[in-house]
């Protein structure tokens, strides 16, 4: 197809769910052959639904889809793949226990005599496509053992092997280091030069400005407009997304840390594959400060949080809040110590999706005296508390009695954050608090974290967004292969320097790292 010809056209697309929620309302979206096109909007704007429709995961209520000049009706991703459309999801759809080659040919594996998988042919096919598209991977490596940037390449190769000419990338840089992002952008530009079309979904406006040719902005289930990337500023983009001016940076006063709230000593953890993913981790978080944990995903950050909130038991070591051990303590008792927890996986650990917004928001305070009269609840007080939180945290919903699972991802995160931030915590464990949410919600969450820390809370911030960690943190710890590779408390850091520690190219001395603990 000639460059600049429309390879995808979505005309008048509507999607109305049985409960009456309209995710898309008469949306028009088109992409030219050989361009990188950004699709952006707030959480709940309808962009995810639109892309699910294009990839055959959802069926539209109305409208028309045209691919390469032909009307199409997709009832499954298989239909979309047959028409040359591939999708790389925000959360990788790989099997950790299989090799790179096995993942790439999964469901279409070459076989010997029609019975057994021809592993050599699978490896050769992987090498061939990796060479052709300059997406270098190690075919025989187990996916569980490779870095996030390599997993991203595997996902892209999976789509290309299946004949994709249009690639939908959903938040592709969410867990990548600066260096990995630079590499990904180089590879995407090479694909563009070969005539591939890329739909790029991201909330990182600086990346959109750097990479894309055009931008489609959505708000409230509708298309706001289509813009040449060079013709619009980041501030203008954010304003169009949320319908108001957004502050893209967070202002914070100098921290004045006080007593140690969280003390972690010699924490060690071995995972189910007998790999040591926490190795002698020792650090403190004090009242009034934000301590950021940076690192490429898979270097022990998740296991650290799981141990701190008693989801996993360490091999050895200790973790205390106010001198009281967290190890093996039931989550309800951890909360009684004043610990709030924003989980990375909000759907599994943050909410009960079939429960109401109200039930989720106040699930940690049903037993408080102010909400009880003998064996009965004071329903008016519960309603008042919920309604105030909905207003304070700008949760877009029909009512407090709406099922929380029917909200967009960003509004679900607001429900989680509203509950955790309003519980008067002395320690907040915030694990990927703004992942996959829009600039408006991100602005609110970051601002609240700073406010709570300056009011005396200790904050442990774990984020794959390096800019977020660098901007919010008062001190910063870098993880590499389960160990602390560096500790910084002077604010003198940048993404290049952090990337060197995150990739294991640099490591501080033991004496410098020991400064992370104030015990």
C-alpha positions as CSV (number, residue, x, y, z in Angstrom):
1,X,0.0,0.0,0.0
2,X,1.2,3.5,-0.9
3,X,2.5,5.6,2.0
4,X,-0.2,8.1,3.3
5,X,-3.0,5.9,2.0
6,X,-5.4,4.9,4.8
7,X,-4.7,1.4,6.0
8,X,-7.3,1.5,8.8
9,X,-10.5,3.5,8.9
10,X,-13.0,3.2,11.8
11,X,-16.2,5.2,11.0
12,X,-18.9,6.1,13.5
13,X,-17.8,3.4,16.0
14,X,-20.1,3.1,19.0
15,X,-19.9,0.6,21.9
16,X,-22.7,0.5,24.4
17,X,-22.6,-2.2,27.1
18,X,-25.7,-4.0,28.4
19,X,-25.6,-1.8,31.6
20,X,-25.9,1.3,29.5
21,X,-22.3,2.5,29.7
22,X,-21.3,4.0,26.4
23,X,-17.5,3.5,26.0
24,X,-17.4,4.8,22.4
25,X,-19.9,7.2,20.8
26,X,-19.6,7.8,17.1
27,X,-15.8,7.6,17.0
28,X,-13.9,8.2,13.8
29,X,-10.3,7.0,13.7
30,X,-8.0,6.5,10.7
31,X,-4.3,5.6,10.3
32,X,-2.1,6.1,7.3
33,X,0.2,3.4,5.9
34,X,3.7,3.8,7.2
35,X,3.0,6.2,10.0
36,X,3.4,6.1,13.8
37,X,0.1,7.3,15.1
38,X,-0.6,8.1,18.8
39,X,-3.9,7.4,20.4
40,X,-4.3,9.2,23.7
41,X,-6.9,10.2,26.2
42,X,-7.8,10.0,29.9
43,X,-8.6,6.6,31.4
44,X,-12.3,6.0,30.5
45,X,-11.9,8.1,27.3
46,X,-12.6,5.0,25.2
47,X,-9.3,4.3,23.5
48,X,-8.8,0.8,25.0
49,X,-12.3,-0.2,23.9
50,X,-11.6,1.2,20.4
51,X,-8.4,-0.8,20.1
52,X,-10.1,-3.9,21.4
53,X,-12.7,-3.5,18.7
54,X,-10.0,-3.1,16.1
55,X,-8.2,-6.3,17.3
56,X,-11.4,-8.3,17.5
57,X,-11.6,-8.5,21.3
58,X,-14.9,-6.5,21.4
59,X,-17.7,-6.1,18.9
60,X,-19.0,-2.6,18.2
61,X,-22.6,-1.7,18.7
62,X,-22.5,0.4,15.6
63,X,-20.1,1.8,12.9
64,X,-17.9,0.4,10.2
65,X,-14.3,-0.8,10.0
66,X,-12.3,-0.7,6.8
67,X,-8.9,-2.3,6.5
68,X,-6.8,-1.9,3.3
69,X,-9.9,-0.6,1.6
70,X,-12.2,-3.5,2.5
71,X,-15.0,-3.5,5.0
72,X,-14.3,-6.1,7.8
73,X,-16.2,-7.6,10.7
74,X,-14.0,-9.1,13.4
75,X,-15.4,-11.6,15.8
76,X,-12.1,-12.6,17.3
77,X,-8.4,-11.6,17.3
78,X,-7.8,-14.4,14.8
79,X,-9.9,-12.5,12.3
80,X,-7.8,-9.3,12.9
81,X,-4.5,-11.2,12.6
82,X,-5.6,-12.6,9.3
83,X,-6.1,-9.0,8.1
84,X,-2.6,-8.1,9.2
85,X,-3.4,-6.4,12.6
86,X,-1.3,-7.3,15.6
87,X,-1.4,-6.1,19.2
88,X,1.2,-5.9,21.9
89,X,-0.6,-5.6,25.3
90,X,0.6,-3.5,28.2
91,X,0.9,-6.6,30.3
92,X,3.0,-9.1,28.3
93,X,1.1,-12.2,27.1
94,X,4.1,-14.5,27.3
95,X,4.6,-17.9,29.0
96,X,7.5,-17.4,31.5
97,X,8.5,-21.1,31.6
98,X,8.9,-21.4,27.8
99,X,11.8,-20.2,25.7
100,X,11.7,-17.1,23.5
101,X,11.4,-19.3,20.3
102,X,8.6,-21.4,21.9
103,X,6.6,-18.3,22.8
104,X,7.1,-16.8,19.3
105,X,5.7,-19.9,17.5
106,X,3.1,-20.7,20.2
107,X,-0.1,-21.9,18.5
108,X,1.6,-22.2,15.1
109,X,4.7,-24.3,16.0
110,X,6.4,-26.2,13.2
111,X,6.1,-30.0,13.7
112,X,8.0,-33.1,12.8
113,X,5.8,-35.8,11.2
114,X,2.8,-33.7,12.2
115,X,3.2,-34.8,15.8
116,X,6.2,-33.3,17.6
117,X,7.3,-29.7,17.8
118,X,10.3,-29.1,15.6
119,X,12.3,-27.0,18.1
120,X,15.3,-26.4,15.7
121,X,12.9,-25.0,13.1
122,X,11.3,-22.8,15.7
123,X,14.7,-21.4,16.7
124,X,15.7,-20.9,13.1
125,X,12.4,-19.1,12.3
126,X,13.0,-16.8,15.3
127,X,16.5,-16.0,14.2
128,X,15.3,-15.3,10.7
129,X,12.7,-12.7,11.8
130,X,14.9,-11.2,14.4
131,X,17.6,-10.6,11.8
132,X,15.1,-9.3,9.2
133,X,13.6,-6.7,11.6
134,X,16.8,-6.0,13.6
135,X,15.0,-7.2,16.8
136,X,17.8,-9.2,18.3
137,X,16.7,-11.8,20.8
138,X,18.1,-15.0,22.3
139,X,15.8,-17.8,20.9
140,X,16.8,-20.4,23.5
141,X,16.6,-18.2,26.6
142,X,13.7,-18.8,29.0
143,X,11.3,-15.8,29.0
144,X,11.4,-15.8,32.9
145,X,15.1,-15.0,32.7
146,X,15.1,-12.1,30.2
147,X,14.8,-8.4,30.8
148,X,11.6,-6.4,30.1
149,X,13.1,-4.8,27.0
150,X,13.8,-8.2,25.5
151,X,10.2,-9.4,26.3
152,X,8.9,-6.4,24.4
153,X,10.9,-7.5,21.4
154,X,9.5,-11.0,21.7
155,X,6.0,-9.7,21.7
156,X,6.6,-7.6,18.6
157,X,8.3,-10.5,16.8
158,X,5.2,-12.7,17.7
159,X,3.0,-10.3,15.9
160,X,5.4,-9.9,12.9
161,X,5.7,-13.7,12.5
162,X,1.9,-13.9,12.2
163,X,2.0,-11.4,9.3
164,X,1.1,-8.1,11.1
165,X,1.5,-5.0,9.1
166,X,-0.4,-2.8,11.6
167,X,1.0,-3.0,15.2
168,X,-1.1,-1.7,18.1
169,X,1.3,-1.0,21.0
170,X,-0.4,-0.4,24.4
171,X,1.8,1.5,26.8
172,X,5.0,-0.1,25.4
173,X,7.5,1.8,27.5
174,X,5.7,1.5,30.8
175,X,8.3,-0.8,32.3
176,X,11.4,0.0,30.2
177,X,14.5,1.9,31.2
178,X,15.6,5.0,29.3
179,X,18.1,3.0,27.4
180,X,15.6,0.3,26.5
181,X,13.1,3.0,25.4
182,X,15.7,4.5,23.1
183,X,16.3,1.1,21.6
184,X,12.6,0.4,21.1
185,X,12.1,3.8,19.4
186,X,15.0,3.1,17.1
187,X,13.4,-0.3,16.2
188,X,9.9,1.2,15.7
189,X,11.3,3.8,13.3
190,X,13.0,1.1,11.3
191,X,9.7,-0.8,11.1
192,X,8.1,2.5,9.9
193,X,10.8,2.9,7.2
194,X,9.9,-0.7,6.0
195,X,6.3,0.4,5.5
196,X,4.7,-0.9,8.8
197,X,2.0,1.1,10.5
198,X,2.2,1.6,14.3
199,X,-0.6,2.7,16.6
200,X,1.1,3.9,19.8
201,X,-0.9,4.2,23.0
202,X,0.8,6.1,25.8
203,X,0.4,8.6,28.6
204,X,4.0,9.8,28.3
205,X,3.6,13.0,26.3
206,X,7.3,13.5,25.8
207,X,7.6,10.1,24.1
208,X,4.6,10.9,21.9
209,X,6.2,14.2,20.8
210,X,9.5,12.4,20.1
211,X,8.2,9.4,18.2
212,X,4.9,9.9,16.4
213,X,3.7,11.6,13.2
214,X,0.1,12.3,14.2
215,X,-2.1,12.2,17.3
216,X,-5.7,11.3,17.8
217,X,-7.1,12.6,21.1
218,X,-10.1,11.1,22.8
219,X,-12.2,12.3,25.7
220,X,-15.5,11.0,27.1
221,X,-15.8,8.3,24.5
222,X,-15.5,10.7,21.6
223,X,-12.8,12.0,19.3
224,X,-11.6,15.4,20.3
225,X,-9.4,15.9,17.2
226,X,-6.5,14.7,15.1
227,X,-3.3,16.7,15.1
228,X,0.1,16.7,13.4
229,X,2.5,16.0,16.3
230,X,4.8,18.9,15.4
231,X,1.9,21.3,15.5
232,X,0.9,20.9,19.1
233,X,2.6,21.2,22.5
234,X,2.6,18.8,25.5
235,X,0.6,21.3,27.5
236,X,-2.0,21.7,24.7
237,X,-2.3,17.9,24.4
238,X,-2.9,17.4,28.1
239,X,-5.5,20.2,28.2
240,X,-7.4,18.6,25.3
241,X,-7.2,15.2,27.0
242,X,-8.8,16.3,30.3
243,X,-10.6,19.5,29.3
244,X,-8.5,21.7,31.6
245,X,-5.0,22.8,32.1
246,X,-2.8,20.2,33.8
247,X,0.3,20.7,35.8
248,X,2.9,18.3,34.3
249,X,5.4,18.7,37.1
250,X,5.0,18.3,40.8
251,X,6.2,21.0,43.2
252,X,7.4,19.9,46.5
253,X,9.1,21.5,49.5
254,X,12.4,20.2,50.9
255,X,11.8,17.2,53.0
256,X,12.6,17.2,56.7
257,X,12.8,13.5,57.6
258,X,12.2,12.5,61.2
259,X,12.1,9.1,62.9
260,X,12.5,5.8,61.0
261,X,9.1,4.3,60.3
262,X,10.0,1.3,58.0
263,X,13.3,-0.6,58.7
264,X,14.3,-3.4,56.4
265,X,17.3,-5.5,57.5
266,X,19.2,-8.1,55.4
267,X,16.1,-9.2,53.5
268,X,16.6,-12.3,51.4
269,X,14.1,-14.1,49.2
270,X,14.4,-17.1,46.8
271,X,11.6,-17.6,44.2
272,X,10.0,-20.8,42.9
273,X,12.8,-21.3,40.4
274,X,15.4,-21.2,43.2
275,X,16.6,-17.8,42.0
276,X,17.7,-15.4,44.8
277,X,15.7,-12.3,43.9
278,X,16.3,-10.4,47.1
279,X,19.9,-10.5,48.4
280,X,20.8,-8.8,51.7
281,X,18.5,-5.8,51.2
282,X,18.8,-3.2,54.0
283,X,17.3,0.3,54.0
284,X,15.1,2.8,56.0
285,X,12.1,5.0,55.2
286,X,11.6,7.9,57.6
287,X,8.6,10.0,58.5
288,X,8.3,12.9,56.1
289,X,10.2,11.5,53.2
290,X,9.6,9.7,49.9
291,X,12.1,6.9,49.2
292,X,11.9,5.8,45.6
293,X,12.9,2.3,44.4
294,X,14.1,2.3,40.8
295,X,15.1,-0.6,38.6
296,X,14.3,-2.7,35.6
297,X,11.3,-4.9,36.4
298,X,12.3,-8.3,37.5
299,X,15.2,-7.2,39.8
300,X,13.4,-7.8,43.1
301,X,11.1,-4.9,43.5
302,X,7.9,-6.9,43.3
303,X,9.2,-9.5,45.8
304,X,10.2,-6.7,48.2
305,X,6.7,-5.3,48.2
306,X,5.2,-8.8,48.5
307,X,7.3,-9.5,51.6
308,X,6.6,-6.1,53.2
309,X,2.8,-6.7,52.8
310,X,3.1,-10.3,53.9
311,X,2.1,-11.8,50.6
312,X,5.4,-13.8,50.6
313,X,7.7,-15.0,53.4
314,X,11.5,-14.2,53.1
315,X,14.2,-16.7,53.5
316,X,15.7,-14.5,56.2
317,X,15.8,-10.9,57.3
318,X,13.4,-8.5,59.0
319,X,11.0,-5.7,58.2
320,X,9.5,-3.6,60.9
321,X,7.1,-0.6,61.2
322,X,7.5,1.3,64.4
323,X,9.6,-1.5,65.7
324,X,6.9,-4.2,65.1
325,X,7.6,-7.0,62.6
326,X,5.6,-7.2,59.4
327,X,6.9,-10.7,58.5
328,X,4.1,-13.2,58.2
329,X,1.6,-10.8,59.8
330,X,-2.0,-10.9,58.4
331,X,-2.7,-8.0,56.1
332,X,-5.5,-6.7,58.5
333,X,-3.0,-6.4,61.3
334,X,-0.4,-4.7,59.0
335,X,-3.1,-2.1,58.2
336,X,-3.8,-1.7,62.0
337,X,-0.1,-0.7,62.3
338,X,-0.9,2.2,59.9
339,X,0.4,0.8,56.7
340,X,-1.4,1.6,53.4
341,X,-0.8,-0.4,50.2
342,X,-1.3,0.6,46.6
343,X,-0.7,-2.7,44.7
344,X,0.8,-3.0,41.3
345,X,-2.1,-5.3,40.2
346,X,-5.1,-3.3,41.2
347,X,-7.6,-5.8,39.8
348,X,-6.3,-8.7,41.8
349,X,-5.1,-7.1,45.1
350,X,-6.7,-3.6,45.1
351,X,-10.4,-4.2,44.6
352,X,-13.2,-6.8,44.6
353,X,-14.5,-6.1,41.1
354,X,-18.1,-7.3,41.6
355,X,-18.5,-5.3,44.8
356,X,-19.7,-1.7,44.8
357,X,-17.6,1.5,44.8
358,X,-18.7,2.1,48.4
359,X,-17.9,-1.4,49.6
360,X,-14.4,-1.1,48.1
361,X,-13.7,2.4,49.3
362,X,-14.5,1.7,52.9
363,X,-13.6,-2.0,53.1
364,X,-10.8,-1.2,55.6
365,X,-13.0,0.8,58.1
366,X,-16.3,-1.1,58.5
367,X,-15.3,-1.9,62.1
368,X,-14.6,1.6,63.1
369,X,-16.8,2.9,65.9
370,X,-17.9,6.0,64.0
371,X,-19.6,3.7,61.4
372,X,-21.3,1.3,63.9
373,X,-24.2,1.4,66.3
374,X,-24.0,-1.8,68.2
375,X,-24.3,-4.7,65.6
376,X,-25.6,-2.3,62.9
377,X,-23.9,0.0,60.5
378,X,-24.6,3.7,60.4
379,X,-25.4,3.7,56.7
380,X,-25.8,7.4,56.5
381,X,-22.3,7.9,57.8
382,X,-20.9,5.3,55.4
383,X,-22.7,6.9,52.5
384,X,-21.4,10.3,53.5
385,X,-17.8,9.1,53.7
386,X,-18.0,7.4,50.3
387,X,-19.6,10.4,48.6
388,X,-16.9,12.7,50.0
389,X,-14.1,10.4,48.7
390,X,-15.7,10.2,45.3
391,X,-15.7,14.0,45.1
392,X,-12.2,14.5,46.7
393,X,-10.6,12.0,44.3
394,X,-12.7,12.8,41.2
395,X,-14.0,9.3,40.6
396,X,-16.1,9.3,37.4
397,X,-19.1,7.0,38.2
398,X,-22.9,6.8,38.1
399,X,-23.2,6.3,41.9
400,X,-21.6,4.8,44.9
401,X,-23.6,1.6,44.3
402,X,-22.0,1.0,40.9
403,X,-19.9,-2.1,40.5
404,X,-16.3,-1.0,40.7
405,X,-15.3,-3.5,37.9
406,X,-17.4,-1.4,35.4
407,X,-15.1,1.6,35.9
408,X,-12.1,2.4,33.7
409,X,-8.7,1.5,34.9
410,X,-7.9,5.0,36.0
411,X,-11.1,5.4,38.0
412,X,-10.5,2.0,39.6
413,X,-7.1,3.2,40.6
414,X,-8.7,6.4,42.1
415,X,-11.0,4.1,44.2
416,X,-7.9,2.3,45.5
417,X,-6.0,5.4,46.2
418,X,-8.9,7.1,47.9
419,X,-9.2,4.2,50.3
420,X,-5.5,4.0,51.0
421,X,-4.7,7.7,51.3
422,X,-7.7,8.5,53.5
423,X,-6.9,5.9,56.2
424,X,-4.4,8.2,58.0
425,X,-1.4,6.0,57.3
426,X,2.1,6.4,58.8
427,X,3.6,4.3,55.9
428,X,2.4,4.2,52.3
429,X,3.7,1.5,50.1
430,X,2.9,2.7,46.6
431,X,3.7,0.1,43.9
432,X,3.3,1.5,40.3
433,X,0.7,4.0,41.5
434,X,0.3,5.7,38.2
435,X,0.9,2.9,35.7
436,X,-1.5,3.0,32.8
437,X,-3.5,6.0,33.9
438,X,-4.0,9.4,32.3
439,X,-2.2,12.7,33.0
440,X,-5.1,14.1,35.1
441,X,-5.2,11.1,37.5
442,X,-1.4,10.9,37.5
443,X,-1.2,14.6,38.5
444,X,-3.6,14.0,41.4
445,X,-1.9,10.9,42.8
446,X,1.6,12.4,42.6
447,X,0.4,15.6,44.3
448,X,-1.3,13.6,47.1
449,X,1.8,11.5,47.7
450,X,3.9,14.6,48.2
451,X,1.2,16.2,50.5
452,X,1.0,13.1,52.7
453,X,4.7,12.8,53.0
454,X,5.0,16.5,54.0
455,X,2.3,15.9,56.6
456,X,4.5,13.2,58.2
457,X,3.8,9.9,56.4
458,X,6.7,7.7,55.3
459,X,6.3,6.8,51.6
460,X,8.0,3.9,49.8
461,X,7.5,4.5,46.1
462,X,8.2,1.7,43.6
463,X,7.8,2.7,40.0
464,X,9.0,1.5,36.6
465,X,8.5,5.1,35.4
466,X,12.0,6.5,36.0
467,X,10.9,10.1,35.6
468,X,8.3,9.6,38.2
469,X,10.7,8.2,40.7
470,X,13.3,10.9,40.1
471,X,10.7,13.7,40.3
472,X,8.9,12.6,43.5
473,X,11.7,11.0,45.6
474,X,13.7,12.7,48.3
475,X,16.1,9.8,48.3
476,X,16.4,7.0,45.7
477,X,17.5,3.3,45.8
478,X,18.4,1.4,42.7
479,X,17.8,-2.3,42.5
480,X,19.9,-4.6,40.3
481,X,19.7,-8.4,40.5
482,X,18.0,-8.4,43.9
483,X,20.7,-6.1,45.5
484,X,20.9,-2.4,46.1
485,X,23.2,-1.1,43.4
486,X,23.1,2.5,44.6
487,X,21.6,5.0,47.1
488,X,21.2,8.7,46.3
489,X,19.9,11.3,48.7
490,X,21.2,14.6,47.2
491,X,18.8,15.0,44.3
492,X,21.7,14.9,41.9
493,X,20.5,12.3,39.5
494,X,19.4,12.0,35.9
495,X,18.0,9.3,33.7
496,X,21.3,8.4,32.0
497,X,23.1,7.9,35.4
498,X,20.2,6.0,36.8
499,X,20.1,3.8,33.8
500,X,23.7,2.8,34.2
501,X,23.0,1.5,37.7
502,X,19.7,-0.1,36.7
503,X,21.5,-2.1,33.9
504,X,24.3,-3.2,36.2
505,X,27.0,-1.1,34.5
506,X,27.8,0.7,37.7
507,X,27.5,-0.1,41.4
508,X,28.4,2.0,44.5
509,X,30.7,0.8,47.2
510,X,29.3,-1.1,50.2
511,X,29.9,2.0,52.4
512,X,27.9,4.2,50.1
513,X,25.0,1.7,49.9
514,X,25.0,1.4,53.7
515,X,23.9,5.0,53.9
516,X,20.4,3.8,52.9
517,X,19.8,2.6,56.4
518,X,19.3,4.9,59.4
519,X,19.0,2.2,62.0
